[in-house]
Amino acid sequence: MRRVANGSISDELLLDLWATRLPTNIQHLVGANQGPINEKVAIADAVMESQR
């Protein structure tokens, strides 16, 4: 998404758009995390992998 936006959208908006497409339970985990974006992505990836 960041590559397609090519700097025309803030990272915060991209994070919001990305998070709204996650399953609800993962949205809550990502939203509760106060860390940097890469940490939020890592958490979402780990939870999605564990649910397979």
C-alpha positions in Angstrom: 0.0 0.0 0.0 2.8 2.4 0.9 4.5 1.8 -2.5 1.2 2.4 -4.4 0.5 5.6 -2.4 3.9 6.9 -3.3 4.1 9.3 -0.4 0.7 10.9 -1.0 -0.9 9.4 2.1 0.5 9.5 5.7 1.7 6.4 7.4 -1.0 6.8 10.0 -3.8 6.7 7.3 -2.1 3.7 5.6 -2.0 1.9 9.0 -5.7 2.7 9.5 -6.7 1.4 6.0 -4.6 -1.7 6.5 -6.0 -2.4 10.0 -9.6 -2.1 8.9 -9.0 -5.0 6.5 -7.8 -7.3 9.3 -10.1 -9.7 11.1 -11.8 -8.0 14.1 -9.8 -9.9 16.8 -6.5 -8.9 15.2 -7.6 -5.3 14.7 -8.0 -5.1 18.5 -4.5 -6.5 19.1 -2.9 -4.2 16.6 -4.8 -1.2 18.0 -3.8 -1.9 21.5 -0.1 -2.0 20.6 1.6 1.4 21.1 4.8 0.4 19.3 6.0 1.4 15.9 4.3 0.3 12.7 6.6 -2.6 12.0 5.8 -4.0 15.4 2.1 -3.8 14.7 2.6 -5.6 11.4 4.7 -8.3 13.0 2.0 -8.9 15.6 -0.7 -9.2 13.0 1.5 -11.6 10.9 2.2 -13.8 13.9 -1.5 -14.0 15.0 -2.6 -14.7 11.4 0.1 -17.5 11.1 -1.0 -19.0 14.4 -4.6 -19.3 13.2 -3.7 -21.4 10.2 
